[in-house]
Each structure stands twice: as structure tokens, then as C-alpha cells.
């Protein structure tokens, strides 16, 4: 191969930093890393384990925090064979939550930082955390939903779509039941609440969503759209007529709509509870006068 061809290949190679790779790449990918290693005092290529930012779900954190490597970082790399490595990171804030990565790494050339890294997996599993409010909304099908989330994280569209559809269909009554709670709390018209109760009695999922479409409180609309109609539109697609990429796109949409609906349901019930508490305090003061 000529020097010119080699230079063209180098120009085309896309690199990530090690931090970007650990933070943002799903498993089962081989990625070119610009800072995979550094030279120690013995001129060995040592695995670079930078500080990274991940979501920490500990009650002290519940957000993006810095994580630092506490295990697996003392590994030297070579340009002949992949080294198989477990890295464990610990949240620097709560000092409680850990993240473990399973990797294979190899430098392109000795005494140079660039190399290749493959992520076999990570624990807890890759991807943004699922909101506790969404987990509460889907209730008994939590594990099945999380299986769908794992499929989505790994780019398995058909699997993710199938899991999400089963969860929504099985928990149809639970979702509509939460909508009824909000409707009752805001004193929605009786005919709207009757439609929602009738939708719970309807055994066919598609018909149930159609029956409830005009009875959704305005506070639950997502950018002016009925969340049940959005879910119905996504779930009505025939899975066998779609590509895996199309299924992945729909699965992501289903998860986002469900997540936003769970947030709005929770906020609506919280607002009503706070209002009742405020009224109770004011009325007690009036009575005591």
C-alpha cells in the first residue's frame, strides 16, 4: 500500500475520546479511540481511564455526576493482541453507585495513544435511566418494559417495539385508570369520565383508545396532542411490514410518549394534592378566627 493511500485511510478514520466511548457508546461496537493509552515511566502503553460523567440514581444524586475509575486501570496494552479488561467506576458524589464496563482494547502502534476498543457490555445496562414515574405507571410489567429498553439501547428495533407494545396493551386499564384519577380531581365533566370508564371495560385495545380519545384532560395533552392517540398511531403499525430501523424509531417514540404522559399524570395529581393542602390550611385559619 502506498504512503498516499495510507494517509487517505488515516484521514477517513473517525476517532472518539475514551470518555466519549465509555459515556455514550452502546455495547457490541468496536471504536477507534484517540487517547486509549498513555506512556508510563517505563514507556509502556497503559490504558487511559479518564473521569467520566454518568447518571447516578442514588437519592443523594439523581442526576449527572462525575465517576472515577477505582478498579482495572493498571493495564498495559500492546499492538498485537486485544487485552480483555473489566473497569469499575464509582460516583464521586455519593461514593455509592458503581458502573462496570467489560472491554477489549489494543493500541494501533506501541508508544502511541491511538487504538481500538470494544465494549462487550456494562452493568448497570447502557442507556439513560427509566423515570421512576414511568416505572410506576406500567406497574407489574416493569421487567418486560426494561427488556424492551435493553433492546432499544442495543439497536434491536423489532424486539424493543414488541416488548413496548405488549406492555402498553397489558397495562391499558392501569394507564386509563390514572387518567380517570386526574379527571376526577379536576372535576372533569361526567360524560368524559364515563367514556374513560367505558374504555376500561372495552377488551379490544384499539377500540379502547378510540373511545377515550375525546375524554383526555387538557393538562395531559402533549404539545396539544392526545397521548392515547399518539400511542395508538404508533402501536397500530404491523410489525412484519416494518424494517428493524422503522421499529426502533417507533419504539423510541412509544417510550418517549409514555414517559411524558407519566410525568404529566404525576404533576397533575401533585398539583391537586398541593391545592387541597393549601385550601385546608387556609380554611382552618378562617375557622379559628
N, C-alpha and C positions, 0 to 999 in steps of 0.2 A: 504494500500500500504506500502511495507517495505521501510526502510530507504535507502536500496541499490537501489531499483527501482526509488525512488525519486532522488537520486544522479545521476543515469543514465539519467533521463529526464532532469535534470539541465545541464548536460554536452552537451546534444544534442541541447538545446535551443540556437538559434542564436540571438545575440543582435546587435543592431545598436546604435550609439550615437544619441542624439536628433538633433544635427546639420546635421548629415548624412541623417536622416529621412526627415527633412524639405527640404534639398537641393536636394536630389536625388531620393526620392520615388514618384512614380505616385499615384494619388488618388485611393481610394477603396482598401486599403490594411491595415490590422491590423499587426503591427510590435512590436516586443519586444524591448524596449528601456532600455539601461543600465543606463542612467543618466536622467530619466524622471523627477525626483524631487530632491529637496534639503530640508533640515530641517531649518526652520526659528527659531527665538529665543523662539517661543512658542512650538517648537518640532512638528510643522505641516509640512506635505509634500506639499511643494509649487512647482508649475510647473516650470521647468527649461527652460528658453528661451535664449539660447546661441546666440552669434553673429554668423551669417551665411554668406556664400558667394554665391551671385546670380548674374546673368547677369542683368545689368542696361542698358536700351536702351535710356536713356536721352542723349542729344547731348554732354553734358559735360563728360559723362562716356563712353557709348557704349562698355561695356566690363564687366568683373567680378569685382564686388565691394563688400565691406562689408555692410551688412544690420543689423540693430539693432532693437529689439522689442520696439515698442512705445505704444502698447495697448494690453490688455488681459493677461498680465503676472502675475498679482496678483491673482492667483487662487490656492486654496488649494485642494489637491486630497485625495481620500480615496481608500480602498481596497474592498469596497462593490459595488459601482456603478460608471459608467463612468460619467465624467464631460464633458459637451459639451462647447467648447471653440472656440472663434474667436481670432486669433493672427494677429496683423498688424505689419509688419516690414517696416522700412524706410531706403533708401540708405544713408549711412553715408557720401558719397562724394558729391552728388548733392543736398541732402536734399529735393528731389522732388518726386522720384519714390517710390511707396509703393507696398507691396506684402501682401496679406491677406490669411491666412490659416483657414480652418474650420476643427476642430479636435474633437475627443473624447478620453479622457485619464483616466487611472485608474492605481494606483500603485498595485504591487503584494502583498505587505505587508507594513503596516504602519511603518513609520520611516526607510524605506529602499528606495533607489533611483530607483530600477528597477520597470518597469511597462509595460503596453501595451498602444499603441497609434494608433488611426485610423484616416486616413486622408480622409475626405469627398471630399474635393476639395480645389482649390486655385485660386486666382484672382490677376494678370493675370494667364491664364491657365498654367498648368505644361508643362515643356519641354523647350529645347533650343529655342531661338528666331529664326524666319524665316528671312533670309537675305533680306534686302530691295531690293537688286538686283534681287533676285528670285521673290519677290512680283511684281516688275516692269515687269519682263519677262512674268508672267502669266496674268498680267493686270486685265481685268474685272472679272476674276474668282478667285479673291483674297479670298473672303469669303468662297467659296467652297473648295479651297485648304486648308484654315485654319481649316475647318471642318474635312478634311482628316487628318490634323496634330493632331487635338484633338483625333481622333480615334486611330491614331498611338500611341500617348502618353499613351492612356488607354489600349493598347494591343488589340484593335479591328481590326484585320488584314483585314478581308473582307471589312469592312467599309472604312478603310484607302485606300486600293487598289482601290475600286470602285470610291472614290472621286478623287484620283490622276489620274486614267485612264480617267475619264470624262474631267478633266481639261486639260490634255495633248492633248486629241483628239480635244477638242473645240478650243484650242489655238495653234493648229498645224501651222496655217498660220502665226501667230504672231511670233512663235519661228523661223520658217524658214525665215521670213522676217528680223529678227535680224541677222541671219547668212548671208543673202544677203548683208546687210549693211557692215558687216565686209569684205565680199568678194570683194565688190566694192571698199572699202577703201584701200585694199591691192593690188588692180588691178589684181584680180584672172582672169584666162582665161575666155573668153566669153562663151565657151561651158559649163563650170561649173556653171556660173551664170544662163545660160539658163535652165539647169537641175533643179536648185533651184526654178526658176520661174515656171517651169512646175509642180514641186511638189506642189506649192501653188494652182495651178489650179486643181490638182487631188483631187477629193472629198473623195475618199476612203483613210482612214488614213494609213493603212498598205502599200498600193501601193505608197503613197506619200513619206513615209520614205525610201522605197526601191529606189525610183527614185533619192532621194537626197543623198544616201549613199556615192557616189563617188565624191561628189562635196563639201565636207566639208574642209575648210581651215585647214592646219596643226596646226595652233595655237589654234584651238578649240578642238583638239583631247585630250582625257583624258587617260593619260598613254598609248598613241598610239592607243587608241580605238575610233571609231566613236561614239559620244554620241547619235546620232539618232538611230544607230543600237543597242546600249545598251538599249535605251528606247523601241525600237521595240521588242527586245527579251523579256524584262520584261512584256510588255503590251500584248503580243500575247498569254500569258497563259490563258487558260479558267478558270475563277474564280470558277466554280462549280466543277472542278476536283481537287481543291487545299484545303488543310486544312487551318484553320484560322492562324496557325503558319506560313505556307508557304506564305500566302497572306501578313502577317505582314512583313516577310523578303523581299518580292518583293516590297512592298510599301516603305520600308525604302530605298531600292536600287534606286527606281524611284526618291524619294525626293533628295537623295544624288547626283545622276547624274544631275538632273535638277539644283540643287544648284551649282554644279561645272561648268556646262555649262553657267549659268548666270554670274558667276564670270569671266569666260574666255571671254565671249562676252563683258562684261563691260571693262575688261582690254585691250582687243584688240582695242576697239573703243577709249579708253582713250589714249593708246599709239599713235594711229594715230593722234588724236587731238593734242597731245603734239608735235609730229613731225611736223605737219603743222604749229603750232605756232612758233617752233624753226626756221623752214625754212623761215617763214615770217619775223622774226626779223633779221635773217642774210641777207636776200635779201634786206631789207630796208637799212641796213648799207652799203651794197655794192653800192646801188643806190646813196646814199648820198655822196660817195667818189668822 
